[in-house]
Amino acid sequence: MENVIILTMLGVHAAEDLKRRRIALPCLLVFGLVGAVVQLYCRDMTFFSVGLGMAVGIGMLLLSLLTKGSIGMGDGLVFCVTGIYLGGARNLELLFTSLLYAALFSLFLLAKGRGAVKKRKKEIPFLPFVFLGYGTILLEGLL
């Protein structure tokens, strides 16, 4: 059940990130509240594990402040919510898998634009890579 909730949340927000370069906070809040209720009644994880999972997102929020928005606040908030569902270790695995996909895509963009000198930074939405990363983690668990 949790996997379906997470995939739905990431799919909705990945589409928003691609289309509008931002996410809807009320929708994210609903997913966060559902995750809190699931954890309260199912007690899959300890509160410590949930806190560690949310700490990944809090760390991203701090990095967003330090880098003056180079990392989106929405990305950090999404990782706070996924931390409720996944806990610390699995949320870190999601972050690193997503970063790997984003890095590979960035390398592709660099190789593609090699002939032309581009003076402005190109921003890419991160949440589609988070969605892809979570799908990869789920498929990995099936094998």
C-alpha positions in Angstrom: 0.0 0.0 0.0 2.8 2.4 0.9 4.5 1.8 -2.4 1.4 2.8 -4.3 1.1 6.0 -2.2 4.7 6.9 -2.8 4.6 6.2 -6.5 1.4 8.2 -6.9 2.9 11.1 -4.9 6.1 11.1 -6.8 4.3 10.7 -10.2 2.0 13.7 -9.5 4.8 15.9 -8.3 7.2 14.8 -11.1 4.6 15.8 -13.7 4.1 19.1 -11.9 7.9 19.7 -11.7 8.2 19.1 -15.4 5.3 21.3 -16.4 5.4 24.2 -13.9 8.8 23.9 -12.2 7.1 23.9 -8.8 4.9 21.6 -6.8 1.6 22.0 -5.1 2.1 22.2 -1.3 -1.5 21.3 -0.3 -1.2 18.0 -2.2 2.2 17.3 -0.6 0.7 18.1 2.8 -2.1 15.5 2.2 0.5 12.8 1.3 2.5 13.7 4.4 -0.5 13.5 6.7 -1.5 10.2 5.2 2.0 8.9 5.8 1.9 10.1 9.4 -1.5 8.3 9.9 -0.1 5.1 8.3 2.9 5.2 10.6 0.8 5.9 13.7 -1.6 3.0 13.1 0.7 0.5 11.4 3.9 1.3 13.3 6.1 -0.1 10.5 9.0 1.9 11.8 10.1 3.6 15.0 9.7 7.3 15.5 13.5 7.5 15.4 13.6 5.9 11.9 10.9 8.3 10.7 12.9 11.2 12.1 16.0 10.1 10.3 14.1 9.8 7.1 12.7 13.3 7.5 16.2 14.5 8.3 17.3 13.7 4.8 14.7 16.2 3.5 15.6 18.7 6.2 19.2 18.5 5.1 18.1 19.3 1.5 16.1 22.3 2.8 19.1 23.6 4.6 21.2 23.1 1.4 18.5 25.0 -0.5 18.9 27.9 1.8 22.7 27.8 1.7 22.8 27.6 -2.1 20.1 30.4 -2.5 17.7 28.1 -4.2 20.0 26.0 -6.5 18.3 23.1 -4.9 14.6 23.6 -4.8 12.7 23.8 -1.5 10.0 21.5 -3.0 12.6 18.8 -3.5 13.5 19.0 0.2 9.9 18.9 1.2 9.2 15.9 -0.9 12.1 14.1 0.7 10.7 15.0 4.1 7.5 13.3 3.1 9.2 10.2 1.6 11.2 10.0 4.8 7.9 9.4 6.7 7.2 6.4 4.6 10.8 5.1 4.0 12.9 5.9 7.1 16.5 7.1 7.0 18.4 4.4 5.1 15.8 3.8 2.4 15.3 7.6 1.9 19.1 8.0 1.5 19.0 5.2 -1.0 16.3 7.0 -2.9 18.2 10.3 -2.8 21.5 8.7 -4.1 19.7 6.7 -6.8 17.9 9.9 -7.9 21.1 11.9 -7.9 22.8 9.2 -10.1 20.0 9.5 -12.7 20.2 13.3 -12.6 23.9 13.2 -13.0 23.7 10.8 -16.0 21.1 13.0 -17.7 23.3 16.1 -17.0 26.3 14.4 -18.6 24.1 13.6 -21.6 23.1 17.2 -21.9 26.7 18.3 -21.6 27.8 15.9 -24.4 24.9 17.0 -26.6 25.6 20.7 -26.3 29.3 20.3 -26.6 29.7 22.2 -29.9 27.9 25.3 -28.7 29.1 27.5 -25.9 26.2 28.2 -23.5 26.6 31.0 -21.0 23.6 30.4 -18.8 23.0 27.6 -16.4 20.5 25.0 -17.4 18.1 23.9 -14.7 16.6 20.5 -14.8 13.6 19.4 -12.7 14.7 16.8 -10.1 11.5 15.1 -9.1 11.2 13.1 -12.4 14.5 11.5 -11.4 13.2 10.8 -7.9 10.2 9.0 -9.5 12.5 7.0 -11.7 14.8 6.3 -8.7 11.9 4.9 -6.7 10.7 2.8 -9.6 14.2 1.4 -9.9 14.3 0.6 -6.2 11.0 -1.2 -6.4 12.1 -3.2 -9.4 15.4 -4.1 -7.7 13.4 -5.5 -4.8 11.5 -7.8 -7.1 14.6 -9.3 -8.6 
